[in-house]
C-alpha cells in the first residue's frame, strides 16, 4: 500500500496591508509549484474578549470573532480568484487547498505556533522594510517569526517599497570592470581602495569540472 505523500504546506501571515497582500500572492505561487501544495492563511487580531480589532490598513474595525473570520475568508477568496484567473491565462495549475485561521494574542508567536501545529514546510510573512537593512527585521513580527518558526521562513517586502535607503545601486564602472575582466577584477579604480580596506577576498578559480574533486558534494542517487 502506497503511503500518501505529505502535502507541501505553506503558512502565510497577513495583515491586510500591501505587505500582507504581497506575502499572500507569494505563498500562492510557492504552493502551486509543489505537488499537493496547501496554503494556510493566518491573521492575528487584537483583543481578548468577544470583540476583536482588525487593522484593514485604512482603519481599525471592531468585529466579533465570527465576523472577523468571515472577513478574512472573503479577503482570501477574492485574492485567490484573481490568482487562479491569472494562472489559467498562463495555462498553469494551482495548489490543492486554502484554509484560513483567526488567532488572538501575539502575531509572531501565533504564526510560528500554527506552523508547528501543522508541521508546515514553509512560513511566508510580509514586512514594510522601508527603513533600511538594520530595521528590515529587527523588532518586527517578521523577526519574531524567523526566531520562533520550526521551519524555513520567507520574508517578503512589497515591491512599491523600492530599494532600502542604505543600499546603493551597483557602480556602473565596477560592473563594467567585472565584465571586461570576466570577474578577475571586482572594483573600479574609484572603489578599489575603499573595498580593499574593508573586505578581504580571494579569487579561487572557476568551479567547472570540479564537482568530483569536492569532498561531500555528491550527485543524485
N, CA, C and O of each residue as an XYZ file, in Angstrom:
884
protein
N       0.846     -1.199      0.000
C       0.000      0.000      0.000
C       0.878      1.244      0.000
O       1.793      1.360      0.815
N       0.607      2.162     -0.898
C       1.418      3.371     -1.010
C       1.032      4.380      0.058
O      -0.149      4.673      0.248
N       2.033      4.913      0.758
C       1.781      5.935      1.771
C       1.496      7.265      1.090
O       2.269      7.694      0.233
N       0.390      7.932      1.459
C       0.085      9.232      0.841
C       1.219     10.223      1.064
O       1.794     10.296      2.150
N       1.529     10.981      0.025
C       2.607     11.957      0.134
C       2.180     13.119      1.013
O       1.076     13.647      0.874
N       3.063     13.509      1.915
C       2.766     14.629      2.809
C       2.612     15.909      1.990
O       3.437     16.180      1.117
N       1.568     16.700      2.256
C       1.384     17.935      1.482
C       2.494     18.941      1.746
O       3.060     18.991      2.838
N       2.793     19.731      0.740
C       3.712     20.858      0.920
C       2.872     21.998      1.461
O       2.107     22.622      0.726
N       3.018     22.265      2.746
C       2.108     23.156      3.450
C       2.778     24.490      3.740
O       3.811     24.544      4.408
N       2.187     25.558      3.237
C       2.715     26.908      3.425
C       1.792     27.677      4.364
O       0.596     27.801      4.101
N       2.348     28.193      5.457
C       1.615     29.081      6.357
C       2.001     30.511      6.009
O       3.188     30.830      5.932
N       1.011     31.377      5.796
C       1.310     32.776      5.465
C       0.567     33.686      6.430
O      -0.651     33.588      6.580
N       1.308     34.566      7.077
C       0.722     35.552      7.969
C       0.422     36.830      7.210
O       1.291     37.358      6.516
N      -0.803     37.336      7.332
C      -1.165     38.554      6.610
C      -1.708     39.598      7.572
O      -2.068     39.288      8.707
N      -1.762     40.857      7.096
C      -2.277     41.942      7.933
C      -3.149     42.917      7.142
O      -3.394     44.033      7.601
N      -3.623     42.509      5.956
C      -4.474     43.325      5.091
C      -3.748     44.539      4.514
O      -4.343     45.295      3.746
N      -2.487     44.741      4.862
C      -1.681     45.822      4.293
C      -1.049     45.318      2.996
O      -1.103     44.120      2.717
N      -0.441     46.219      2.188
C       0.218     45.760      0.963
C       1.256     44.668      1.203
O       1.420     43.780      0.367
N       1.963     44.722      2.344
C       2.963     43.695      2.634
C       2.307     42.334      2.790
O       2.832     41.325      2.317
N       1.137     42.308      3.467
C       0.419     41.051      3.618
C      -0.108     40.539      2.304
O      -0.111     39.333      2.058
N      -0.557     41.448      1.452
C      -1.057     41.104      0.130
C       0.041     40.461     -0.712
O      -0.191     39.462     -1.392
N       1.232     41.040     -0.661
C       2.365     40.505     -1.410
C       2.765     39.137     -0.883
O       3.053     38.226     -1.660
N       2.783     38.992      0.442
C       3.125     37.705      1.047
C       2.122     36.632      0.642
O       2.503     35.492      0.376
N       0.844     36.991      0.594
C      -0.197     36.027      0.234
C      -0.010     35.529     -1.194
O      -0.094     34.328     -1.449
N       0.241     36.441     -2.120
C       0.442     36.031     -3.516
C       1.685     35.159     -3.654
O       1.693     34.196     -4.420
N       2.728     35.497     -2.915
C       3.951     34.683     -2.981
C       3.699     33.288     -2.426
O       4.212     32.305     -2.961
N       2.915     33.195     -1.361
C       2.574     31.886     -0.802
C       1.779     31.062     -1.810
O       2.015     29.862     -1.956
N       0.840     31.699     -2.504
C       0.082     31.010     -3.554
C       1.027     30.451     -4.623
O       0.888     29.303     -5.046
N       1.979     31.268     -5.050
C       2.907     30.852     -6.107
C       3.753     29.660     -5.661
O       3.920     28.698     -6.410
N       4.282     29.728     -4.447
C       5.159     28.664     -3.956
C       4.401     27.357     -3.769
O       4.914     26.289     -4.103
N       3.192     27.432     -3.240
C       2.395     26.218     -3.054
C       1.989     25.619     -4.396
O       1.890     24.399     -4.528
N       1.755     26.469     -5.390
C       1.357     25.990     -6.715
C       2.500     25.286     -7.430
O       2.271     24.469     -8.322
N       3.716     25.598     -7.045
C       4.882     24.985     -7.688
C       5.164     23.581     -7.158
O       6.001     22.862     -7.705
N       4.465     23.192     -6.091
C       4.701     21.897     -5.460
C       3.507     20.970     -5.670
O       2.363     21.417     -5.749
N       3.789     19.687     -5.757
C       2.713     18.708     -5.828
C       1.978     18.667     -4.485
O       2.610     18.610     -3.431
N       0.665     18.696     -4.526
C      -0.148     18.616     -3.311
C       0.112     19.789     -2.364
O       0.181     19.605     -1.149
N       0.255     20.987     -2.918
C       0.510     22.165     -2.096
C      -0.743     22.663     -1.395
O      -1.846     22.576     -1.935
N      -0.564     23.184     -0.189
C      -1.658     23.783      0.581
C      -1.200     25.133      1.117
O      -0.020     25.320      1.416
N      -2.138     26.077      1.240
C      -1.846     27.377      1.839
C      -2.769     27.578      3.037
O      -3.989     27.464      2.920
N      -2.176     27.878      4.181
C      -2.930     28.189      5.393
C      -2.665     29.649      5.740
O      -1.544     30.029      6.078
N      -3.716     30.459      5.649
C      -3.606     31.904      5.852
C      -4.012     32.232      7.284
O      -5.092     31.846      7.730
N      -3.146     32.943      8.004
C      -3.438     33.299      9.388
C      -3.425     34.813      9.562
O      -2.517     35.503      9.099
N      -4.449     35.307     10.239
C      -4.495     36.709     10.657
C      -4.617     36.725     12.174
O      -5.490     36.065     12.738
N      -3.743     37.478     12.835
C      -3.768     37.579     14.294
C      -4.409     38.908     14.668
O      -3.836     39.975     14.447
N      -5.606     38.826     15.237
C      -6.364     40.022     15.595
C      -5.995     40.488     16.999
O      -5.443     39.729     17.796
N      -6.306     41.737     17.281
C      -6.093     42.299     18.616
C      -7.382     42.208     19.418
O      -8.478     42.357     18.878
N      -7.236     41.960     20.719
C      -8.412     41.874     21.575
C      -8.470     40.545     22.293
O      -7.938     39.547     21.807
N      -9.117     40.526     23.452
C      -9.174     39.305     24.253
C     -10.600     38.957     24.666
O     -10.803     37.966     25.368
N     -11.581     39.733     24.256
C     -12.952     39.464     24.643
C     -13.756     38.967     23.464
O     -13.196     38.449     22.498
N     -15.074     39.122     23.538
C     -15.911     38.684     22.413
C     -15.696     39.525     21.159
O     -16.003     39.083     20.052
N     -15.163     40.752     21.336
C     -14.899     41.618     20.192
C     -13.404     41.712     19.936
O     -12.604     41.746     20.871
N     -13.036     41.755     18.665
C     -11.632     41.879     18.283
C     -11.489     43.068     17.345
O     -12.476     43.578     16.815
N     -10.248     43.503     17.147
C      -9.973     44.663     16.307
C      -9.147     44.225     15.097
O      -8.108     43.580     15.240
N      -9.617     44.582     13.920
C      -8.936     44.249     12.673
C      -8.357     45.511     12.066
O      -9.056     46.509     11.893
N      -7.073     45.460     11.743
C      -6.419     46.579     11.068
C      -6.492     46.330      9.569
O      -5.780     45.473      9.045
N      -7.346     47.071      8.879
C      -7.531     46.862      7.439
C      -6.524     47.626      6.591
O      -6.541     47.532      5.364
N      -5.649     48.381      7.244
C      -4.720     49.226      6.518
C      -5.234     50.643      6.402
O      -4.455     51.595      6.439
N      -6.558     50.791      6.260
C      -7.167     52.121      6.162
C      -7.822     52.535      7.471
O      -7.911     53.724      7.778
N      -8.287     51.539      8.251
C      -8.966     51.830      9.506
C      -8.926     50.604     10.413
O      -8.592     49.500      9.980
N      -9.276     50.825     11.687
C      -9.398     49.735     12.644
C     -10.876     49.375     12.751
O     -11.702     50.227     13.077
N     -11.206     48.130     12.479
C     -12.593     47.671     12.500
C     -12.799     46.761     13.701
O     -12.002     45.854     13.942
N     -13.867     47.003     14.454
C     -14.223     46.146     15.577
C     -15.258     45.128     15.118
O     -16.238     45.480     14.462
N     -15.033     43.860     15.467
C     -15.921     42.797     14.990
C     -15.910     41.638     15.974
O     -15.022     41.542     16.821
N     -16.902     40.758     15.859
C     -16.874     39.513     16.615
C     -15.890     38.563     15.938
O     -15.447     38.816     14.818
N     -15.554     37.480     16.614
C     -14.638     36.505     16.023
C     -15.227     35.909     14.749
O     -14.513     35.704     13.767
N     -16.539     35.630     14.765
C     -17.176     35.075     13.567
C     -17.120     36.064     12.404
O     -16.844     35.683     11.267
N     -17.384     37.339     12.700
C     -17.326     38.365     11.655
C     -15.905     38.518     11.119
O     -15.697     38.678      9.916
N     -14.928     38.465     12.032
C     -13.527     38.561     11.610
C     -13.147     37.384     10.729
O     -12.441     37.539      9.732
N     -13.627     36.201     11.111
C     -13.335     35.005     10.327
C     -13.932     35.105      8.928
O     -13.287     34.729      7.950
N     -15.161     35.610      8.827
C     -15.806     35.763      7.526
C     -15.106     36.818      6.674
O     -14.988     36.661      5.458
N     -14.645     37.883      7.309
C     -13.929     38.938      6.579
C     -12.623     38.390      6.002
O     -12.278     38.666      4.852
N     -11.901     37.611      6.812
C     -10.659     37.012      6.332
C     -10.946     36.051      5.186
O     -10.242     36.059      4.176
N     -11.973     35.227      5.338
C     -12.332     34.264      4.297
C     -12.660     34.983      2.984
O     -12.205     34.574      1.916
N     -13.452     36.056      3.073
C     -13.819     36.805      1.865
C     -12.596     37.447      1.219
O     -12.473     37.464     -0.006
N     -11.703     37.969      2.036
C     -10.483     38.607      1.537
C      -9.628     37.595      0.778
O      -9.161     37.870     -0.327
N      -9.429     36.422      1.381
C      -8.591     35.396      0.753
C      -9.258     34.862     -0.513
O      -8.582     34.629     -1.515
N     -10.569     34.668     -0.480
C     -11.275     34.183     -1.669
C     -11.132     35.156     -2.838
O     -10.965     34.740     -3.984
N     -11.199     36.454     -2.537
C     -11.039     37.464     -3.591
C      -9.644     37.392     -4.212
O      -9.502     37.394     -5.434
N      -8.615     37.328     -3.359
C      -7.245     37.259     -3.871
C      -7.002     35.950     -4.609
O      -6.308     35.920     -5.626
N      -7.578     34.867     -4.090
C      -7.387     33.564     -4.720
C      -8.038     33.513     -6.096
O      -7.469     32.942     -7.027
N      -9.225     34.103     -6.239
C      -9.909     34.114     -7.535
C      -9.062     34.824     -8.590
O      -8.963     34.359     -9.725
N      -8.454     35.945     -8.216
C      -7.593     36.675     -9.149
C      -6.350     35.862     -9.495
O      -5.897     35.861    -10.639
N      -5.802     35.167     -8.491
C      -4.607     34.358     -8.726
C      -4.917     33.198     -9.668
O      -4.156     32.928    -10.597
N      -6.031     32.516     -9.429
C      -6.418     31.384    -10.275
C      -6.659     31.849    -11.710
O      -6.265     31.174    -12.660
N      -7.306     33.005    -11.862
C      -7.560     33.552    -13.199
C      -6.248     33.839    -13.927
O      -6.108     33.540    -15.113
N      -5.297     34.416    -13.211
C      -4.004     34.723    -13.824
C      -3.265     33.447    -14.218
O      -2.675     33.376    -15.296
N      -3.298     32.436    -13.343
C      -2.620     31.170    -13.648
C      -3.283     30.471    -14.834
O      -2.605     29.878    -15.674
N      -4.604     30.545    -14.895
C      -5.314     29.899    -16.000
C      -4.940     30.539    -17.333
O      -4.802     29.849    -18.343
N      -4.778     31.864    -17.332
C      -4.378     32.565    -18.553
C      -2.990     32.131    -19.005
O      -2.672     32.171    -20.194
N      -2.169     31.716    -18.047
C      -0.819     31.246    -18.361
C      -0.768     29.729    -18.533
O       0.300     29.148    -18.724
N      -1.949     29.097    -18.461
C      -2.075     27.639    -18.565
C      -1.252     26.943    -17.491
O      -0.559     25.959    -17.753
N      -1.342     27.470    -16.290
C      -0.636     26.902    -15.147
C      -1.642     26.454    -14.102
O      -2.721     27.034    -13.977
N      -1.286     25.419    -13.351
C      -2.159     24.921    -12.297
C      -1.972     25.692    -11.003
O      -1.128     26.583    -10.911
N      -2.770     25.339    -10.007
C      -2.678     25.977     -8.698
C      -2.603     24.910     -7.615
O      -2.704     23.714     -7.891
N      -2.425     25.358     -6.394
C      -2.322     24.439     -5.258
C      -3.679     23.799     -4.963
O      -4.699     24.189     -5.532
N      -3.674     22.802     -4.058
C      -4.871     21.985     -3.882
C      -5.881     22.546     -2.895
O      -7.077     22.292     -3.039
N      -5.429     23.314     -1.879
C      -6.374     23.721     -0.835
C      -5.901     24.982     -0.144
O      -4.700     25.200      0.016
N      -6.866     25.831      0.274
C      -6.562     27.016      1.079
C      -7.441     26.991      2.324
O      -8.628     26.672      2.251
N      -6.845     27.332      3.470
C      -7.556     27.337      4.750
C      -7.233     28.650      5.451
O      -6.095     29.117      5.397
N      -8.230     29.253      6.112
C      -7.987     30.495      6.850
C      -8.062     30.243      8.351
O      -8.815     29.388      8.817
N      -7.263     31.006      9.100
C      -7.196     30.871     10.559
C      -7.198     32.262     11.185
O      -6.450     33.140     10.754
N      -8.033     32.463     12.199
C      -8.007     33.682     13.008
C      -7.462     33.312     14.377
O      -7.944     32.374     15.011
N      -6.466     34.042     14.827
C      -5.916     33.829     16.166
C      -5.874     35.160     16.903
O      -5.990     36.225     16.297
N      -5.707     35.084     18.220
C      -5.564     36.268     19.064
C      -4.219     36.223     19.763
O      -3.593     35.168     19.855
N      -3.776     37.373     20.256
C      -2.577     37.473     21.074
C      -1.418     38.002     20.251
O      -1.588     38.948     19.482
N      -0.228     37.399     20.403
C       0.995     37.928     19.794
C       1.179     37.358     18.387
O       1.229     36.138     18.231
N       1.281     38.202     17.359
C       1.345     37.705     15.982
C       2.479     36.718     15.713
O       2.239     35.646     15.157
N       3.700     37.059     16.094
C       4.835     36.183     15.778
C       4.660     34.808     16.404
O       4.873     33.788     15.749
N       4.266     34.785     17.685
C       4.099     33.519     18.383
C       2.975     32.687     17.768
O       3.112     31.472     17.619
N       1.868     33.330     17.412
C       0.734     32.592     16.861
C       1.042     32.040     15.468
O       0.646     30.920     15.144
N       1.742     32.819     14.648
C       2.116     32.334     13.313
C       3.060     31.143     13.430
O       2.888     30.133     12.747
N       4.058     31.269     14.302
C       5.014     30.173     14.491
C       4.333     28.947     15.086
O       4.652     27.820     14.708
N       3.399     29.151     16.013
C       2.708     28.020     16.625
C       1.846     27.273     15.617
O       1.798     26.043     15.628
N       1.161     28.017     14.740
C       0.368     27.355     13.703
C       1.269     26.532     12.787
O       0.918     25.416     12.405
N       2.420     27.081     12.439
C       3.371     26.336     11.603
C       3.806     25.050     12.289
O       3.949     24.012     11.643
N       4.015     25.120     13.598
C       4.393     23.927     14.357
C       3.241     22.933     14.423
O       3.434     21.736     14.214
N       2.036     23.435     14.716
C       0.866     22.558     14.826
C       0.608     21.791     13.533
O       0.223     20.622     13.563
N       0.822     22.450     12.406
C       0.511     21.851     11.103
C       1.708     21.162     10.462
O       1.583     20.575      9.387
N       2.876     21.228     11.119
C       4.126     20.700     10.541
C       4.360     21.311      9.158
O       4.577     20.604      8.174
N       4.309     22.622      9.117
C       4.421     23.346      7.855
C       5.791     23.164      7.211
O       6.794     22.958      7.894
N       5.810     23.244      5.899
C       7.068     23.195      5.152
C       7.724     24.564      5.081
O       8.949     24.664      5.005
N       6.910     25.630      5.104
C       7.418     26.986      4.920
C       6.451     27.982      5.545
O       5.237     27.776      5.537
N       7.006     29.069      6.088
C       6.209     30.206      6.548
C       6.562     31.408      5.681
O       7.737     31.661      5.414
N       5.551     32.147      5.242
C       5.767     33.377      4.479
C       5.161     34.530      5.263
O       4.000     34.468      5.667
N       5.943     35.581      5.478
C       5.442     36.774      6.162
C       5.886     38.008      5.392
O       6.907     37.991      4.703
N       5.112     39.073      5.515
C       5.463     40.326      4.864
C       6.089     41.291      5.845
O       5.913     41.172      7.057
N       6.818     42.244      5.309
C       7.375     43.316      6.127
C       7.364     44.597      5.310
O       7.495     44.561      4.086
N       7.206     45.735      5.988
C       7.239     47.014      5.276
C       8.663     47.318      4.844
O       8.882     47.750      3.712
N       9.630     47.104      5.717
C      11.038     47.145      5.358
C      11.499     48.382      4.642
O      12.288     48.282      3.702
N      11.032     49.566      5.053
C      11.403     50.785      4.334
C      12.399     51.629      5.102
O      12.667     52.765      4.711
N      12.956     51.105      6.184
C      13.859     51.924      6.989
C      15.282     51.377      6.980
O      16.059     51.627      7.902
N      15.614     50.634      5.938
C      16.977     50.177      5.812
C      17.160     48.756      6.302
O      16.287     48.192      6.962
N      18.305     48.187      5.972
C      18.575     46.790      6.267
C      18.513     46.503      7.759
O      17.953     45.485      8.164
N      19.074     47.375      8.581
C      19.125     47.104     10.012
C      17.744     47.068     10.636
O      17.542     46.393     11.645
N      16.778     47.790     10.049
C      15.431     47.820     10.601
C      14.470     46.932      9.819
O      13.276     46.895     10.117
N      14.985     46.216      8.823
C      14.104     45.398      7.995
C      13.410     44.326      8.818
O      12.228     44.051      8.617
N      14.143     43.719      9.747
C      13.589     42.647     10.558
C      13.547     42.993     12.037
O      12.646     42.555     12.752
N      14.515     43.776     12.501
C      14.704     43.975     13.930
C      13.432     44.479     14.599
O      12.883     45.510     14.210
N      12.967     43.744     15.610
C      11.829     44.173     16.393
C      10.487     44.000     15.721
O       9.476     44.408     16.292
N      10.425     43.420     14.549
C       9.173     43.295     13.814
C       8.565     41.912     14.021
O       9.192     41.022     14.596
N       7.337     41.749     13.543
C       6.705     40.434     13.563
C       7.547     39.442     12.762
O       7.724     38.295     13.170
N       8.066     39.895     11.615
C       8.881     39.013     10.778
C      10.089     38.489     11.542
O      10.423     37.309     11.444
N      10.743     39.359     12.299
C      11.913     38.937     13.077
C      11.521     37.881     14.095
O      12.245     36.907     14.296
N      10.368     38.074     14.741
C       9.902     37.093     15.714
C       9.600     35.750     15.082
O       9.921     34.708     15.653
N       8.985     35.763     13.910
C       8.677     34.516     13.218
C       9.957     33.798     12.810
O      10.055     32.577     12.939
N      10.935     34.549     12.320
C      12.218     33.947     11.937
C      12.853     33.237     13.129
O      13.414     32.151     12.980
N      12.766     33.844     14.307
C      13.353     33.244     15.510
C      12.578     32.018     15.989
O      13.178     31.056     16.468
N      11.262     32.045     15.866
C      10.432     31.047     16.532
C       9.957     29.906     15.640
O       9.672     28.817     16.140
N       9.868     30.125     14.357
C       9.262     29.121     13.474
C      10.099     27.842     13.420
O      11.328     27.905     13.448
N       9.441     26.688     13.344
C      10.155     25.412     13.298
C      10.568     25.003     11.888
O      11.059     23.893     11.682
N      10.370     25.893     10.917
C      10.691     25.559      9.529
C      11.273     26.795      8.850
O      11.470     27.829      9.489
N      11.541     26.682      7.570
C      12.084     27.816      6.821
C      11.073     28.959      6.776
O       9.862     28.735      6.755
N      11.596     30.201      6.761
C      10.751     31.396      6.731
C      11.183     32.283      5.565
O      12.369     32.567      5.396
N      10.218     32.711      4.773
C      10.473     33.655      3.686
C       9.854     34.992      4.061
O       8.652     35.073      4.315
N      10.671     36.046      4.096
C      10.194     37.392      4.408
C      10.062     38.162      3.101
O      11.026     38.284      2.346
N       8.866     38.682      2.835
C       8.565     39.336      1.562
C       8.337     40.817      1.798
O       7.557     41.202      2.670
N       9.020     41.651      1.018
C       8.831     43.098      1.101
C       8.060     43.569     -0.123
O       8.334     43.103     -1.229
N       7.095     44.487      0.041
C       6.315     44.941     -1.114
C       7.201     45.604     -2.155
O       8.106     46.355     -1.791
N       6.970     45.352     -3.446
C       7.812     45.958     -4.487
C       7.756     47.473     -4.494
O       8.735     48.127     -4.852
N       6.600     48.053     -4.095
C       6.499     49.506     -4.134
C       7.335     50.173     -3.060
O       7.482     51.395     -3.060
N       7.893     49.376     -2.131
C       8.759     49.959     -1.117
C      10.057     50.474     -1.702
O      10.699     51.343     -1.111
N      10.460     49.951     -2.862
C      11.691     50.406     -3.500
C      12.912     49.899     -2.763
O      12.772     49.187     -1.769
N      14.098     50.242     -3.218
C      15.322     49.820     -2.553
C      15.398     50.420     -1.156
O      14.962     51.550     -0.936
N      15.950     49.667     -0.215
C      16.115     50.203      1.131
C      17.122     51.336      1.093
O      18.022     51.348      0.253
N      16.972     52.290      2.005
C      17.683     53.563      1.913
C      19.194     53.411      1.970
O      19.906     54.129      1.268
N      19.707     52.486      2.797
C      21.142     52.409      2.996
C      21.876     51.658      1.894
O      23.107     51.664      1.870
N      21.166     51.020      0.994
C      21.804     50.219     -0.045
C      21.801     50.994     -1.355
O      20.741     51.371     -1.857
N      22.997     51.234     -1.913
C      23.121     51.951     -3.173
C      23.112     50.964     -4.333
O      23.475     49.802     -4.150
N      22.707     51.401     -5.525
C      22.788     50.524     -6.691
C      24.250     50.261     -7.037
O      25.124     51.024     -6.625
N      24.535     49.191     -7.789
C      25.923     48.902     -8.131
C      26.543     50.015     -8.958
O      25.864     50.659     -9.757
N      27.829     50.235     -8.761
C      28.555     51.250     -9.515
C      28.685     50.792    -10.972
O      29.175     49.689    -11.212
N      28.267     51.591    -11.940
C      28.370     51.189    -13.346
C      29.803     50.898    -13.775
O      30.042     50.012    -14.595
N      30.763     51.649    -13.218
C      32.164     51.418    -13.570
C      32.645     50.072    -13.040
O      33.398     49.367    -13.712
N      32.202     49.714    -11.819
C      32.578     48.411    -11.260
C      31.976     47.277    -12.086
O      32.632     46.268    -12.343
N      30.726     47.452    -12.497
C      30.068     46.445    -13.326
C      30.822     46.270    -14.637
O      31.019     45.147    -15.102
N      31.246     47.390    -15.237
C      31.988     47.329    -16.499
C      33.326     46.627    -16.319
O      33.719     45.815    -17.157
N      34.038     46.939    -15.214
C      35.333     46.304    -14.952
C      35.171     44.798    -14.794
O      35.973     44.032    -15.329
N      34.144     44.362    -14.068
C      33.933     42.927    -13.876
C      33.630     42.233    -15.199
O      34.078     41.114    -15.445
N      32.852     42.924    -16.057
C      32.529     42.335    -17.358
C      33.767     42.247    -18.243
O      33.992     41.232    -18.902
N      34.572     43.313    -18.260
C      35.754     43.349    -19.124
C      36.823     42.359    -18.689
O      37.537     41.807    -19.526
N      36.938     42.130    -17.376
C      37.981     41.225    -16.871
C      37.439     39.842    -16.549
O      38.160     38.999    -16.014
N      36.160     39.601    -16.873
C      35.499     38.326    -16.584
C      35.608     37.958    -15.108
O      35.813     36.796    -14.757
N      35.469     38.962    -14.256
C      35.457     38.726    -12.817
C      36.813     38.709    -12.156
O      36.893     38.570    -10.936
N      37.899     38.848    -12.931
C      39.234     38.849    -12.321
C      39.404     40.071    -11.422
O      39.997     39.974    -10.347
N      38.894     41.208    -11.852
C      38.906     42.428    -11.031
C      37.470     42.749    -10.643
O      36.564     42.680    -11.473
N      37.267     43.098     -9.383
C      35.919     43.338     -8.886
C      35.542     44.806     -8.839
O      34.366     45.148     -8.967
N      36.548     45.702     -8.652
C      36.223     47.104     -8.384
C      36.876     48.033     -9.402
O      37.948     47.742     -9.933
N      36.219     49.141     -9.660
C      36.801     50.193    -10.483
C      37.850     50.932     -9.654
O      37.872     50.776     -8.433
N      38.725     51.738    -10.281
C      39.760     52.452     -9.517
C      39.192     53.286     -8.371
O      39.808     53.386     -7.310
N      38.030     53.878     -8.580
C      37.456     54.740     -7.542
C      37.077     53.955     -6.287
O      37.169     54.480     -5.177
N      36.651     52.700     -6.455
C      36.195     51.918     -5.309
C      37.222     50.897     -4.831
O      37.025     50.256     -3.798
N      38.308     50.743     -5.570
C      39.270     49.705     -5.216
C      39.854     49.929     -3.825
O      39.931     48.995     -3.027
N      40.263     51.158     -3.531
C      40.872     51.436     -2.229
C      39.859     51.250     -1.104
O      40.182     50.685     -0.059
N      38.645     51.721     -1.314
C      37.595     51.618     -0.296
C      37.319     50.161      0.061
O      37.309     49.805      1.239
N      37.096     49.320     -0.941
C      36.771     47.921     -0.679
C      38.000     47.143     -0.240
O      37.890     46.173      0.510
N      39.152     47.557     -0.699
C      40.374     46.896     -0.249
C      40.589     47.032      1.245
O      41.094     46.111      1.886
N      40.212     48.171      1.805
C      40.362     48.375      3.246
C      39.318     47.606      4.045
O      39.608     47.120      5.139
N      38.106     47.490      3.508
C      37.007     46.952      4.304
C      36.771     45.463      4.105
O      36.119     44.832      4.938
N      37.281     44.885      3.026
C      36.985     43.490      2.726
C      38.261     42.749      2.336
O      39.181     43.315      1.745
N      38.282     41.475      2.685
C      39.347     40.597      2.216
C      38.685     39.506      1.388
O      37.753     38.853      1.857
N      39.153     39.303      0.168
C      38.575     38.248     -0.650
C      39.696     37.568     -1.418
O      40.738     38.168     -1.685
N      39.471     36.316     -1.766
C      40.456     35.545     -2.522
C      39.760     34.933     -3.727
O      38.700     34.320     -3.601
N      40.357     35.101     -4.880
C      39.800     34.501     -6.093
C      40.306     33.073     -6.177
O      41.505     32.837     -6.324
N      39.363     32.097     -6.083
C      39.788     30.706     -6.014
C      39.776     30.008     -7.359
O      40.380     28.944     -7.501
N      39.109     30.572     -8.344
C      39.037     29.917     -9.645
C      37.624     29.459     -9.951
O      36.742     29.529     -9.096
N      37.416     29.000    -11.146
C      36.083     28.589    -11.568
C      35.824     27.151    -11.135
O      36.752     26.363    -10.956
N      34.512     26.818    -10.966
C      34.144     25.507    -10.453
C      33.884     24.497    -11.565
O      33.510     23.360    -11.277
N      34.070     24.877    -12.823
C      33.775     23.972    -13.933
C      34.574     22.685    -13.812
O      35.799     22.722    -13.697
N      33.890     21.551    -13.837
C      34.572     20.265    -13.781
C      35.099     19.899    -12.420
O      35.820     18.909    -12.290
N      34.760     20.674    -11.384
C      35.353     20.420    -10.074
C      34.472     19.569     -9.176
O      34.893     19.227     -8.071
N      33.258     19.210     -9.608
C      32.324     18.509     -8.737
C      32.941     17.248     -8.139
O      32.836     17.019     -6.934
N      33.598     16.413     -8.990
C      34.109     15.140     -8.488
C      35.275     15.317     -7.525
O      35.649     14.371     -6.832
N      35.863     16.533     -7.471
C      37.014     16.734     -6.591
C      36.611     17.345     -5.256
O      37.454     17.522     -4.376
N      35.315     17.673     -5.093
C      34.886     18.313     -3.861
C      34.375     17.273     -2.883
O      33.430     16.555     -3.209
N      34.967     17.159     -1.682
C      34.501     16.179     -0.706
C      33.093     16.510     -0.243
O      32.774     17.668      0.026
N      32.256     15.488     -0.152
C      30.909     15.676      0.372
C      29.917     16.245     -0.608
O      28.763     16.474     -0.244
N      30.324     16.484     -1.847
C      29.406     17.031     -2.846
C      29.059     15.932     -3.825
O      29.773     15.706     -4.802
N      27.958     15.249     -3.557
C      27.580     14.118     -4.385
C      26.480     14.466     -5.349
O      25.844     15.512     -5.222
N      26.251     13.611     -6.304
C      25.163     13.815     -7.241
C      23.894     13.160     -6.740
O      23.816     12.734     -5.587
N      22.901     13.081     -7.612
C      21.645     12.449     -7.245
C      21.821     10.949     -7.204
O      22.578     10.370     -7.984
N      21.098     10.320     -6.266
C      21.170      8.857     -6.159
C      20.477      8.199     -7.345
O      20.434      6.972     -7.432
